[in-house]
Amino acid sequence: MDIKQDKIDDLNAVISITVTPEDYQEKVNTVLKNYRAKANLPGFRKGKVPFGVVKKMYIDGVMAEEVNKMLVDSLYKYIETEKLQVLGNPIPGKDEEIREFLTDGESFEFKYDIGLSPKLEIGLSNKFKIDFYKIKVDDELIDKYTKDLTRRYGSIMEVKTVGESDMVNAVLNELDSKGEKVEGGIHNHASIALEYLEKEAAKKALLGKGLEDKLVVNPRDYSKGDADLAAMLNVDKKNLDSVGKKFELIIKKIHQVTPCEINQEFYDKLFGPGTVKTEAEFRTRLAEDLEKTLESDSDKLLVKHLFEKLNDKHKIDLPKDFLKRWLVLTNKDVAAEDIEKDFDGFVENMKRQLIENQIITETEIKVEFEEALERTKSLFGQQMAQYGSEVTEADIESAAKNYLSKNEESRQIYEQLMQEKLLNVYKETLNLKTKEVSFDDFVKLATGNNPKKGILDSLSNLVKM
């Protein structure tokens, strides 16, 4: 078997594999002999069918299977031996003809395209300056949080007319240009909180309306961003471009929320009986909880900005044509146009992963099994304590080891620990300039949008990586 590599450029190469009869015939004949030993055909005793008959019946399938096994094994051994840093997986050459069958006794050449990872050298140091935004937990933010909590724990009753802070449950029907319902079009139930509507005209259109009243609306005026719109209409986010702007909205229910009083009963619901007894204690506790909750968002924004800066600095290039072909070939159930539509996001994620992997290599950080075991034991212990389960340390350790023996599940623990270690590297190595900003300003920095009037929906979900 002959294997060689032809480098097209820094990001693309072709691996050619020539397979001769000497490479495959012994394995093929062994398989055919096993078939013969088990063959049970009319007119022949079991195991006595002539080899030529068995070969004629099965040679095509056996040849294809055995040669393919050899190719896959040889291809990946070559990549490992040559220490090639590949992206995705090798795919059949662009101009490679599809062989319907392989003729025994002949030699074959197979070509595979591979995408090569770009060479990177990150070299994080104290010379790298970056802003670290810390959210200021002030009285204004605590007041907003308190207002949201009193509404969440308040009472709800059905009313007949839409008011300023009511929740409207409605049916949305897609309409055509003539104002008629689209046959087979979008039909969905949705909830609309007037208090959080950003467009005053949209809010005004609903105020004073009653049950079964109908309006023609653009659902984009009643949602915040693509994710919210997709959820409101129950459609895939990728298909929003094809969604029309004219919908019939029919009001089905109107709920009026009356905020609860700020008293001992409220404190007990939030923090447990007797934990907080005064308004001062309540506000102090809220401030502490907010600081802990928002700290993770500050960390996420730091990482996001870091990767944006590193990506801009290193101008990472990828073998995009190869990657598109690889995605199409390995995602048979996904339409090519959908892959094309999501490709830019895929590329950005891959660049981030390449940068992160290089940082891990350069800093030599790793997660040991004992670290993963201790984290898993801690998580299991907390979970069992919540349910009042009485278990021994040995039981928890056994359950943790069993969990970590499952690759998919254990990967989450290892990834979580690795991200924590990376964050420590960033904070200890980079030249951070801490800037304290308001919650609203942080939302704009993280999302590019103005914040909602309430903050509960935004907590710990501000920064999209």
C-alpha positions, -999 to +999 in steps of 0.1 A: +000+000+000+014+034-010+003+066+008+014+101-002+004+137+006+002+165-019-001+199-002-022+223-021-016+253+002-012+260+039-048+249+046-056+222+020-039+189+011-048+156-008-039+122+006-036+095-021-038+058-012-029+031-037-042-004-028-029-034-046-042-070-047-014-080-023-029-056+002-065-069+002-068-104-013-057-124+017-083-106+039-110-109+013-104-146+008-105-152+046-139-136+048-152-156+018-139-188+033-158-180+065-189-174+044-184-207+027-181-225+060-215-212+070-232-212+035-264-234+033-275-235-003-299-260-020-280-289-036-250-286-013-242-298+021-235-270+047-200-258+043-194-277+010-205-250-014-177-245-040-156-215-032-161-201-067-199-201-062-195-183-028-170-158-043-194-150-072-222-144-048-204-122-022-172-108-038-186-073-045-198-067-010-168-082+007-144-063-015-161-030-007-162-036+030-126-049+034-110-023+012-129+004+030-117-009+064-081-008+051-085+027+037-100+041+069-074+024+091-044+035+069-057+070+065-060+078+102-027+060+110-010+082+084-025+114+098-014+103+133+021+093+122+026+125+102+011+146+131-012+164+107-035+189+124-067+184+105-101+201+107-132+179+104-125+146+088-110+135+055-135+134+026-134+118-008-115+140-033-134+166-052-129+149-085-130+114-072-154+091-091-179+070-072-170+033-078-201+010-080-179-020-074-142-030-071-128-057-094-108-084-077-072-086-089-069-049-098-051-020-081-070+011-070-061+047-061-082+066-037-078+104-030-090+122+001-092+159+007-082+172+041-085+206+057-054+217+077-055+237+109-037+271+106-006+275+127-012+297+158+009+312+185-012+332+210+013+340+238-009+356+264+009+380+287+005+411+309+012+432+278-023+423+265-047+450+278-084+444+280-114+460+298-132+440+325-167+453+330-182+449+365-219+456+370-226+482+397-252+469+421-267+501+433-301+512+448-316+516+413-308+481+403-320+467+437-353+487+432-358+471+398-350+437+411-374+442+440-402+453+416-397+422+394-398+399+424-430+415+439-447+409+405-434+373+403-448+365+437-479+387+433-515+376+426-530+371+392-566+375+382-584+375+349-599+408+337-619+419+307-600+449+295-562+453+288-544+475+312-509+491+314-491+461+331-513+432+321-504+399+304-523+392+272-528+356+260-536+357+223-538+336+191-517+347+161-528+337+126-506+344+095-523+366+069-517+371+032-514+404+014-552+405+011-557+401+048-569+365+045-556+336+066-528+318+049-539+282+044-515+260+063-498+292+076-485+300+110-510+296+139-499+298+175-508+309+210-486+335+225-483+356+257-475+393+256-465+413+287-474+450+280-450+462+306-420+450+286-431+461+251-405+484+237-427+500+210-452+524+224-474+521+193-477+483+198-486+488+235-511+515+227-528+492+201-536+467+229-546+491+257-583+491+264-590+461+241-612+433+254-617+395+250-620+382+214-610+416+200-590+413+168-560+433+156-538+431+125-502+433+138-466+428+129-454+402+154-419+418+153-434+448+172-444+425+200-411+405+204-376+413+214-351+399+189-351+368+167-351+342+195-382+358+211-400+361+177-393+325+169-407+313+202-438+336+199-446+321+164-433+286+172-410+285+141-374+277+136-352+308+140-335+300+107-369+304+089-377+339+102-367+356+069-397+339+052-422+350+079-446+377+068-453+410+086-490+407+088-508+386+114-542+385+130-541+388+168-571+376+187-572+383+225-582+352+244-573+360+280-562+390+300-543+386+333-538+414+357-508+410+380-510+427+414-476+429+431-473+413+465-465+434+496-430+436+509-434+420+543-422+390+563-442+366+543-424+379+511-390+376+528-397+340+539-408+330+504-376+342+489-350+332+515-367+307+539-385+313+572-368+338+595-336+342+574-344+379+566-364+400+590-360+437+580-360+457+548-324+466+553-314+429+556-336+422+525-318+448+504-284+436+516-292+400+507-305+410+473-273+430+466-252+400+476-272+376+454-271+400+425-233+404+427-228+366+427-253+362+398-239+390+377-203+381+382-206+352+358-219+377+331-188+399+337-166+368+332-184+358+300-181+393+285-144+393+293-139+360+275-161+371+246-141+403+241-108+385+245-116+361+217-128+389+195-095+407+200-074+376+194-094+367+163-088+402+149-052+401+159-043+368+143-066+370+112-073+333+113-080+318+079-098+284+074-102+261+045-138+272+040-145+253+007-134+221+023-154+227+055-186+234+035-182+201+016-174+182+048-205+196+065-227+187+035-213+151+034-216+145+071-250+161+076-272+143+050-304+153+068-296+190+066-303+210+035-273+226+018-289+260+019-293+257+057-256+248+061-247+278+039-269+300+061-253+289+093-218+286+079-205+320+092-215+311+127-198+277+124-166+293+112-165+318+141-171+289+166-143+269+150-119+299+152-127+303+189-121+266+195-087+268+177-076+298+198-088+281+230-070+249+222-038+268+215-040+286+248-045+253+266-014+239+248+007+269+256-003+272+292-002+234+297-034+234+318-053+201+321-081+186+342-071+156+362-095+127+370-093+134+407-105+170+401-134+158+380-142+132+407-143+158+435-165+181+414-189+153+406-191+141+442-198+177+453-227+180+428-241+146+437-239+154+474-258+187+469-284+170+449-290+142+474-291+167+503-319+186+485-341+154+485-331+145+521-314+113+510-291+097+535-261+083+517-226+074+527-194+090+512-187+057+496-221+057+479-215+092+465-180+083+453-193+051+436-221+071+418-196+098+408-171+072+393-200+055+374-211+089+360-176+098+349-172+064+331-198+076+306-180+097+280-208+121+270-218+129+305-183+131+319-173+155+291-195+182+306-177+180+340-143+181+323-153+210+301-167+230+330-135+226+350-114+235+319-133+267+314-128+276+350-091+271+347-089+291+315-108+319+331-082+319+360-054+320+334-070+351+317-075+369+350-040+361+363-021+367+330-039+396+312-036+433+320-072+438+331-086+473+335-117+471+357-146+494+347-177+496+368-208+502+347-246+503+353-267+472+346-283+490+316-249+499+301-237+464+306-267+450+287-259+473+258-223+462+258-232+425+260-261+424+236-260+456+215-296+463+226-314+484+252-323+464+283-358+453+291-377+472+318-374+442+341-342+423+348-353+388+358-353+375+323-318+389+317-300+376+347-272+351+339-283+351+303-269+384+290-238+373+272-241+350+242-207+333+235 
